[in-house]
Amino acid sequence: DASLARVQGVDALVAELTAVELAEHGVPTLGEVLVRVPRRAFLDVELKTDLGRSVVEVLAAGRGADLQRAVISSFEVPAIERIRGLAPAWPCWLNTEHLRAR
């Protein structure tokens, strides 16, 4: 979500808050989520934008260099392309909102 309204009930945009401010509203970091979620759980990590090397480093630290029991997904082609460039063996899904009927 672009804002905290739906989940936290706070009228604030995520992009306008610091990590400290997000934490104050109960929003965990990806690293914290990876620590809390059992490794046996399958994760679909949906990227809303291209986060580059930082997300690869956090995911590798939390799920291993081969990204065990997880997939990276996004509606954004550049985000998937960046992940494929940084971690070519990782499973990636390109999400879509509309499929045309043939």
C-alpha positions as CSV (number, residue, x, y, z in Angstrom):
1,D,0.0,0.0,0.0
2,A,1.2,3.5,-0.7
3,S,-0.3,4.8,2.5
4,L,-0.7,3.5,6.1
5,A,-4.5,4.2,6.0
6,R,-5.8,0.7,5.2
7,V,-3.6,-1.4,7.6
8,Q,-2.5,1.0,10.3
9,G,-5.4,3.5,10.1
10,V,-3.0,6.4,9.8
11,D,-3.4,9.1,7.1
12,A,0.3,9.1,5.9
13,L,2.1,8.2,2.8
14,V,4.8,5.5,3.2
15,A,7.2,7.3,0.8
16,E,7.1,10.4,3.0
17,L,8.1,8.6,6.3
18,T,11.4,7.5,7.6
19,A,12.1,4.0,8.7
20,V,11.9,5.2,12.3
21,E,8.5,6.8,11.7
22,L,7.3,3.7,10.0
23,A,8.4,1.6,13.0
24,E,6.5,4.0,15.3
25,H,3.4,3.1,13.4
26,G,4.1,-0.6,13.7
27,V,5.4,-1.2,10.2
28,P,8.2,-3.8,10.4
29,T,11.3,-3.8,8.1
30,L,11.7,-6.6,5.6
31,G,14.5,-8.0,7.7
32,E,12.3,-8.1,10.7
33,V,9.6,-9.9,8.8
34,L,12.1,-12.5,7.6
35,V,13.2,-13.1,11.2
36,R,9.6,-13.6,12.4
37,V,8.2,-15.7,9.6
38,P,9.1,-19.4,9.9
39,R,11.5,-20.6,7.2
40,R,9.0,-23.3,6.2
41,A,6.5,-20.6,5.1
42,F,6.6,-19.7,1.4
43,L,6.9,-16.0,0.8
44,D,5.9,-13.9,-2.2
45,V,7.9,-10.7,-1.8
46,E,6.1,-8.1,-4.0
47,L,8.2,-5.2,-4.9
48,K,6.3,-1.9,-5.5
49,T,9.4,-0.3,-7.1
50,D,13.0,-1.1,-8.0
51,L,14.8,-1.3,-4.7
52,G,18.1,-2.6,-6.2
53,R,20.9,-4.3,-4.4
54,S,19.6,-3.5,-0.9
55,V,16.6,-5.8,-1.2
56,V,18.7,-8.6,-2.6
57,E,21.1,-8.3,0.4
58,V,18.2,-8.4,2.9
59,L,16.5,-11.3,1.3
60,A,19.8,-13.3,1.0
61,A,20.5,-12.7,4.6
62,G,17.0,-13.8,5.6
63,R,16.4,-16.7,3.2
64,G,19.8,-17.7,1.9
65,A,21.7,-16.9,-1.2
66,D,19.5,-19.2,-3.2
67,L,16.3,-17.5,-1.9
68,Q,14.8,-20.6,-0.3
69,R,11.0,-20.9,-0.2
70,A,10.4,-17.5,-1.7
71,V,9.7,-15.7,-5.0
72,I,10.1,-12.0,-6.0
73,S,7.1,-10.5,-7.7
74,S,6.2,-7.1,-9.0
75,F,3.9,-5.3,-11.4
76,E,6.9,-3.2,-12.4
77,V,9.1,-4.7,-15.2
78,P,12.2,-2.7,-14.2
79,A,12.0,-4.0,-10.6
80,I,12.0,-7.6,-11.9
81,E,14.7,-6.9,-14.4
82,R,17.0,-5.5,-11.7
83,I,16.5,-8.5,-9.5
84,R,17.2,-10.8,-12.4
85,G,20.4,-8.9,-13.0
86,L,21.5,-9.1,-9.4
87,A,20.3,-12.6,-8.6
88,P,19.7,-14.5,-11.9
89,A,18.8,-17.8,-10.2
90,W,16.0,-16.3,-8.0
91,P,12.4,-17.1,-9.1
92,C,10.6,-14.0,-10.2
93,W,7.0,-13.4,-11.2
94,L,5.7,-10.5,-13.2
95,N,2.3,-9.6,-12.0
96,T,-0.4,-8.1,-14.2
97,E,-3.7,-6.5,-13.6
98,H,-5.5,-7.2,-16.9
99,L,-5.3,-10.1,-19.3
100,R,-6.9,-9.6,-22.6
101,A,-9.3,-12.4,-23.7
102,R,-8.4,-13.9,-27.0
